[in-house]
Each structure stands twice: as C-alpha cells, then as structure tokens.
Amino acid sequence: MVKAAPVLAPVAPTTPPARPPGYYVRQRLWRNGPAMFGLGFILICILIALAGYWVLPDNSPNANNGLVQLQKEPPGFSATVLRRPLSEAAQSTDSDNIFRTWLRGRAPRFQEVPIGDYKVVGDSVLIQPYRNHSALADLPTRYSLAELVGKNAPQAELRNVVENERIIRRTYWLGTDKSGRDMLSRLLLGTRISLGIGLVAVLISLTLGMLIGAVAGYVGGWVDSVLMGLMTVVWSIPGIMLVIAISLALDSKGVWTSFVAVGLTMWVDVARVVRGQMLSLREKTFVEAGRVLGLPQSRLIARHLLPNMTGPLIVIATSNFAAAILLEAGLSFLGLGVQPPAPSWGLMVNEGFQLLGTQAGLWLTLLPGLAISLLVLSFNLLGNGLRDAYDPKTPLS
C-alpha cells in the first residue's frame, strides 16, 4: 500500500517591515553619489569654520599677519623668518585665552622679519637681510642673543632657543597675497564668513517667508492679495540692488550688515512655496477636523500645516544657502559687503583681479574663486539630492 505524500501548507509571502517615511528619505539620499559628495564637502567646511583660528597656520586676528617682503609669492614658497619678541606693553593680556583665540584670533607676540641667512657669533647673531625680487635688501643687522630671547641666561641655552624658536622655516602652501599674508589661512578663515552669511540668510528668509506665506495662504482674501502684491514688488527688484539699498539704509558696511541685508532679500522664495503648499493643505480632512474641534488658527498653522512642508522647505533652504554665498561674494567684490581686512572670498577675488596680467594674479584670483564655486556646487548638489529623496516616486535602487 502506497502512502500519500504529506500536503505542505502554503507559505505566506513575507512582507517587508513597515518603515517611517524618514527611513526612505535617508536611503534615497545615501545612494545619491553627487549629493553625498556635496554633503561631505559642506561638513568639511563646517568643521574648518568651527575650528577657526585653532587650525590656521596664521592665527592672528583676520589672518592679517603680513610680511611685505614676501608679497605675491607662489604656492609652496618657503622663507626663513626671524621672530623678535614684542615688548610687554605691546602684548595683549588675553593672548593665551583659548576661547578668545578661537573667536577673534591671537594677537601677535613677535615682530616677524624674513631673513636670508644668519650666523651666531659669540653672544650675538648676525642677520643677513632677505633679498626680495622687487625691493632692495637692507644692510646686515646684529642682535644679541638675550635680546631675541627676552631674558638673560647661559649662552648655550640662549643659542638653542634662538636657533629652534626665534629663527624658523615657514612654508606658504598656497602662496601669499599682495600684502604678504598667508593665502591658506585666509581661505580657511573665509569659510566662517561664507557659511555664516548663508546660515543667517536662511534663518531670516525661513522666518519671514514662513510667516508671510502661511498667513497669505491660510487666510486668503484681501490679505492674500496684499501680501502677494508685496512679494511681487520685492521679486521684481534685483537681489544685489536690494542688498545695496538695505546697506545704505542701515548706513553701515561690515559683516553683520551683510548678513542681515542678504537675509532680507531671500524670503520671497520661501513665502511663495509656503503659500502654495498652504493653499493645497488647508482643504485637507485633518484641517477640517481641527476646525471642528475648535483649534485656534495659529495652532493649526504651526502644529499641523507647517510640519507637512518640511521637505520643500529643506530643499529651498539649501538653494538659498548657495544663493546667499554668491550674493555675499558679489557684494564683497564690489566693495559693498565685508570690509578689509576680513578674509571674505569675494574680497580676495577682487584683490587678485586687480593683479590680473601678472604672475601672481592667476592664483590670487583662482584660489578664492574655486572655493566659492565648490561650496556653491556642493549646496546645489545636496539640494538636488534632497529634492529627489523627498520624492516618493524616486526608486530606492
């Protein structure tokens, strides 16, 4: 007798676990190579901006320690520098404060002079002057070892301090500008101004844009017409002209004036997006339910409507960030933004532009211009990646 084969129960198909929408947004963003490149470069710039003067080769205020004998030197240039201690009256009492150094830089403690060569003779050192290609050299100078060290000590100890601490070999990896300042330090410090401009501009534009756009879209009627008219007027004025007008109205030039002026010109984009989203969301069922329950309009807007616009707002914030950096660079190039000696990238492009036609003009213009282009490109790539990540039609593979 043949036994019947056992009947196997059908196996139910396995369904993937339920995931929150944010999981799929992160997965789409993570698999977007250009967006991740942009995010990586932005994070590097943020770390440099946060570290500030702590990581700069020249940590003087505004990286403004210039040696005129070393002006317009090419990248990779090296020179021997003599460091003579300043008098106690000339030294800042807060120069050793680590937090003040991070915020404003460290006041110079030495008077630095480039030299050609040196020779220790007894209790003094004979300094041969640095021979610049564009200036006549000074005469040889003799300094006592005790004068260079700043105290009296045995001759062997003084000589060791002078040869190891007072006479150093310095390399300018990106060359020097027309004032003999280190280009690498000024480029790195310029990330603070560019990212600061972008951050303040985005915060101001988001605050004003969300407020005006939400009121216009939710209330409607004549309020919507008036606010739309205001947006149209502001939209019709070129951004750089509006910034110039705001700067003249504030009767000031400088970093914070540029921050506020740039921010006040970029809220219209946010307001138009928020208004459009509000017009479509205010007719949804959950909004009608909130009205029936008697929720105040301010709570409906702030707690239920605006959180549903997170995706579009993040995308437009990244594009505004890039636009603010470009606008600040343009203003500084024209002399209407950040003022010298602050290391703004736009101001550095202007200084290099004035030297175009010379050998130094090429890299003095190219280096800050490349920094601006890479940072703006990174924000645009990240913005495109976020737009695709928040689009549910974008496949995960």
C-alpha positions in Angstrom: 0.0 0.0 0.0 1.5 3.3 -1.1 1.3 6.1 1.4 0.2 9.5 0.2 2.7 12.3 0.4 2.0 14.8 3.1 0.4 18.0 2.0 2.5 21.1 2.8 0.8 24.2 3.9 1.3 27.1 1.7 3.9 29.6 2.9 2.6 33.1 3.3 4.7 35.6 1.4 6.9 37.7 3.7 6.2 41.4 3.7 8.9 44.0 4.4 8.6 45.6 7.8 6.8 49.0 7.9 9.2 51.9 7.8 8.7 55.6 8.6 8.9 58.0 5.7 12.2 59.4 7.0 13.8 56.0 6.5 13.2 56.0 2.8 14.3 59.7 2.5 17.7 58.8 4.2 18.1 55.7 2.0 17.5 57.7 -1.3 19.9 60.4 -0.1 22.5 57.9 0.9 22.5 56.3 -2.5 22.8 59.6 -4.3 26.6 59.9 -5.0 26.7 63.6 -6.1 24.5 64.6 -3.1 26.8 62.8 -0.7 29.9 64.4 -2.2 28.2 67.8 -1.7 27.3 66.9 1.9 30.8 65.7 2.6 32.4 68.9 1.3 29.9 71.0 3.3 30.7 69.1 6.5 34.5 69.6 6.0 33.9 73.4 5.6 31.7 73.4 8.7 34.4 71.7 10.7 37.0 74.2 9.5 34.7 77.1 10.3 34.0 75.7 13.8 37.7 75.1 14.5 38.5 78.6 13.3 41.8 80.1 14.4 42.8 76.9 16.2 43.7 75.2 12.9 45.1 78.2 11.0 48.9 78.5 10.2 48.4 82.2 10.9 46.1 82.6 13.8 46.4 86.4 14.1 43.1 88.4 14.0 41.7 88.1 10.5 44.8 86.1 9.5 46.3 89.6 8.8 49.9 89.0 9.8 51.5 90.2 6.5 55.2 90.4 5.7 55.5 92.9 2.8 58.9 91.4 1.8 57.1 88.2 0.9 54.2 89.7 -1.1 52.8 87.8 -4.1 54.9 84.7 -3.7 53.7 81.5 -5.5 52.2 78.4 -3.8 54.8 76.2 -2.0 57.1 79.1 -1.3 59.3 78.9 1.8 61.3 81.5 3.7 63.3 81.8 6.9 61.7 84.2 9.5 63.2 85.9 12.5 60.9 86.4 15.4 61.7 89.2 17.7 59.6 89.4 20.9 57.5 92.4 21.3 57.6 94.5 24.5 55.3 93.5 27.3 53.3 96.7 26.8 52.6 95.7 23.2 51.5 92.2 24.0 47.8 91.5 24.7 46.9 90.2 28.2 44.2 87.9 26.6 46.5 86.3 24.0 46.6 83.0 25.9 42.8 82.7 26.4 41.9 79.7 24.3 38.3 80.8 23.7 39.2 84.3 22.8 41.8 82.8 20.3 39.0 80.7 18.8 36.7 83.6 18.4 39.0 86.5 17.4 42.4 85.1 16.9 45.6 85.6 18.9 47.4 88.9 19.0 51.0 88.7 17.6 53.6 88.2 20.3 56.6 88.6 17.9 57.7 91.0 15.3 58.5 88.8 12.3 61.1 89.7 9.6 62.1 87.5 6.7 65.9 86.9 6.6 68.3 85.5 4.1 70.8 83.8 6.4 72.2 84.1 9.9 75.4 83.3 11.8 75.9 83.1 15.6 79.0 85.0 16.7 79.7 84.8 20.4 76.8 86.3 22.3 75.1 87.8 19.3 73.7 86.7 15.9 74.5 88.3 12.6 71.4 88.5 10.3 71.8 88.7 6.5 68.8 90.6 5.0 66.2 88.9 2.8 66.7 89.7 -0.8 63.3 90.3 -2.5 62.9 90.2 -6.2 61.1 93.6 -6.2 62.9 95.6 -3.5 66.4 96.4 -2.4 67.8 94.4 0.6 68.6 96.1 3.9 72.0 96.1 5.5 73.2 93.2 7.7 72.0 93.5 11.3 73.4 92.2 14.6 71.2 91.2 17.5 72.2 90.0 21.0 71.0 86.5 21.9 69.5 87.9 25.1 67.5 90.5 23.2 66.0 87.9 20.9 65.1 85.5 23.7 63.9 88.3 26.0 65.8 87.2 29.1 69.3 86.6 30.4 70.6 83.0 30.5 73.7 80.9 29.8 74.9 81.4 26.2 74.4 77.8 25.2 70.7 78.0 26.3 70.2 81.3 24.6 71.6 79.9 21.3 69.4 76.9 21.5 66.3 79.0 21.9 67.2 81.3 19.1 68.0 78.5 16.6 64.9 76.5 17.5 62.2 79.1 18.3 63.3 82.5 17.2 64.5 81.6 13.7 62.0 79.3 11.9 61.5 78.0 8.4 57.9 78.8 7.2 56.2 77.3 4.1 53.3 79.1 2.4 51.5 76.2 0.8 49.1 78.4 -1.2 51.5 81.4 -1.5 51.0 85.0 -0.3 48.8 87.9 -1.3 49.8 91.4 -2.2 50.3 92.2 1.5 52.4 89.2 2.2 49.6 87.4 4.1 49.2 83.6 4.1 46.6 82.7 1.5 45.9 79.3 3.1 44.9 80.8 6.4 42.7 83.5 4.8 41.0 80.9 2.6 40.2 78.7 5.6 39.0 81.6 7.7 36.8 82.7 4.8 34.6 79.7 5.4 33.4 81.3 8.6 32.1 84.3 6.7 30.6 82.4 3.8 28.8 79.8 6.0 27.8 82.5 8.4 26.2 84.6 5.7 24.4 81.5 4.4 23.1 80.5 7.8 21.9 83.9 8.8 20.3 84.5 5.4 18.5 81.1 5.5 17.2 81.7 9.1 15.9 85.2 8.2 14.4 84.0 4.9 12.7 81.0 6.6 11.3 83.0 9.4 9.9 85.8 7.3 8.9 83.5 4.4 7.0 81.0 6.6 5.2 83.7 8.5 4.1 85.8 5.4 3.4 82.7 3.2 1.4 80.9 5.9 -0.8 83.9 6.6 -1.3 84.6 2.9 -2.2 81.0 2.0 -4.3 80.2 5.0 -6.3 83.4 5.5 -6.7 84.2 1.8 -9.0 87.0 0.6 -7.7 90.6 0.6 -4.8 89.7 3.0 -3.6 87.2 0.3 -3.9 89.9 -2.4 -1.9 92.5 -0.4 0.9 90.1 0.6 1.1 88.7 -3.0 1.5 92.3 -4.2 4.3 92.8 -1.7 6.0 89.6 -2.9 5.7 90.7 -6.5 7.3 94.1 -5.8 10.2 92.6 -3.9 10.5 89.8 -6.5 10.9 92.4 -9.3 13.9 94.1 -7.7 17.3 92.5 -8.4 18.7 91.0 -5.3 22.0 92.8 -5.4 20.3 96.2 -5.8 18.0 95.4 -2.8 21.0 94.5 -0.7 22.7 97.7 -1.7 19.6 99.7 -0.7 19.4 98.0 2.7 23.1 98.6 3.3 22.6 102.3 2.5 19.5 102.4 4.7 21.4 100.9 7.6 24.2 103.4 6.9 26.8 100.7 7.6 29.2 98.3 6.0 30.6 95.2 7.5 30.0 91.5 8.3 26.7 91.8 10.3 25.2 94.3 7.9 25.9 92.0 5.0 24.3 89.1 7.0 21.1 91.0 7.6 20.9 92.6 4.2 21.4 89.3 2.3 18.8 87.6 4.5 16.2 90.2 4.0 16.3 89.7 0.2 15.7 86.0 0.1 12.4 85.5 1.9 10.1 85.8 -1.2 11.1 82.3 -2.5 10.2 80.7 0.8 6.9 82.7 1.1 5.7 81.7 -2.4 6.5 78.0 -1.6 4.7 78.1 1.8 1.7 79.9 0.3 1.3 77.3 -2.5 1.6 74.4 0.0 -0.8 76.1 2.4 -3.5 76.6 -0.3 -3.4 72.8 -1.1 -3.2 71.7 2.6 -5.9 73.9 4.1 -8.7 71.9 2.4 -7.4 68.5 3.7 -9.6 66.5 6.1 -7.3 66.8 9.1 -7.5 70.6 8.8 -11.3 70.5 8.7 -11.2 68.2 11.8 -9.1 70.7 13.6 -11.5 73.5 12.8 -14.5 71.4 14.1 -12.6 70.7 17.3 -12.2 74.4 17.8 -8.4 74.6 17.4 -7.1 78.2 17.0 -5.7 79.1 13.6 -2.2 79.8 14.9 -2.1 76.2 16.3 -3.4 74.7 13.1 -0.7 76.5 11.1 2.2 76.0 13.5 1.5 72.4 14.7 -0.3 70.8 11.8 0.3 72.6 8.5 3.9 73.8 8.6 5.4 70.4 9.7 3.9 69.0 6.5 6.1 71.3 4.4 9.4 70.1 5.8 10.6 68.6 2.6 10.1 71.6 0.3 11.4 74.0 2.9 14.7 72.0 3.4 15.2 71.9 -0.4 14.7 75.6 -0.8 16.9 76.4 2.3 19.8 74.6 0.6 19.3 76.6 -2.6 19.0 79.9 -0.6 22.3 78.9 1.2 24.1 78.7 -2.1 22.5 81.9 -3.4 23.5 83.8 -0.3 27.1 82.8 -0.6 27.2 84.0 -4.2 25.4 87.3 -3.3 27.9 88.0 -0.5 30.9 87.3 -2.7 29.5 89.7 -5.3 28.9 92.4 -2.8 32.4 92.0 -1.3 33.9 92.0 -4.8 32.2 95.4 -5.4 33.4 96.7 -2.0 29.8 96.9 -0.6 30.0 93.8 1.7 32.6 92.6 4.1 35.3 95.2 4.6 39.1 94.7 4.8 41.0 93.1 6.5 38.3 90.5 7.0 39.1 87.5 4.7 36.0 87.3 2.5 36.3 85.2 -0.6 34.7 87.8 -2.8 37.1 90.5 -1.4 40.1 88.1 -2.1 38.9 87.6 -5.7 38.8 91.4 -6.0 42.4 91.7 -4.8 43.5 89.1 -7.2 41.5 90.7 -10.1 43.5 93.9 -9.6 46.7 91.9 -10.3 45.5 90.1 -13.4 48.2 90.2 -16.0 50.9 89.5 -13.5 52.1 86.0 -12.5 50.6 86.4 -9.0 47.2 87.5 -10.3 46.3 84.0 -11.6 46.4 82.0 -8.3 45.2 85.0 -6.2 42.0 85.0 -8.3 41.7 81.3 -9.0 42.0 80.0 -5.4 39.1 82.0 -3.8 37.1 81.7 -6.9 37.5 77.9 -6.8 36.5 77.9 -3.1 33.3 79.8 -3.9 32.5 77.5 -6.8 33.0 74.3 -4.9 30.9 75.4 -1.9 28.0 76.6 -4.1 28.2 73.5 -6.2 28.1 71.3 -3.0 24.9 73.1 -1.8 23.3 72.7 -5.2 24.1 69.0 -5.4 22.8 68.5 -1.9 19.6 70.4 -2.7 19.0 68.3 -5.8 19.6 65.1 -3.8 17.2 66.2 -1.1 14.6 67.0 -3.7 14.8 63.5 -5.1 15.0 62.0 -1.7 11.7 63.6 -0.6 10.0 62.5 -3.9 8.3 59.1 -3.2 8.4 58.3 -6.9 12.2 58.1 -6.8 13.2 54.4 -6.7 15.5 53.2 -3.9 17.7 51.2 -6.2 
